[in-house]
Amino acid sequence: MAEETQTLTDLADLGEAAGATAATPEAAAAEMPEPKRDALGRSYATGKRKDAVARVWVKPGNGKITVNGRELERYFARAVLRMLINQPFEAADRKDQFDVFCTVAGGGLSGQAGAVRHGISKALTLYEPALRPVLKHGGFLVRDSRVVERKKYGKRKARRSFQFSKR
């Protein structure tokens, strides 16, 4: 049996025959999922961090963020937490283009800020699917799953032992 040698043109013809398509921007745009919006033009997502859970609605606006019925500056007084929440908008270059309404419960302020950031990122990808690669590259769509370690029996805390007494 004699084996045939294939050239690159033969392999290219094989790819075209199999229905392989070249990755062009038009093809990528055609594969984008449809935006998910409700009757009021909002997108909804749930964000989580530690024990905090945030329900987030995003709609076009002038950049007003409301958390549990209060303004962002009143609810999150620390500038670091406000910066954390605004990171998805800055990464997507959508600063002051969306209004955000969210309710957040559980955990402390730091966990709640992380939950709101996660929810905003997910809601932005549902509202505008083209932003997904940018937000995914920035790490905003990944849930930070670190939680407090549980206390073990025979220990003072999760790992701390009781103080040893020689006498």
Order of alpha helices (4+ residues) and beta strands (2+ residues): alpha-alpha-beta-beta-beta-beta-alpha-alpha-beta-alpha-alpha
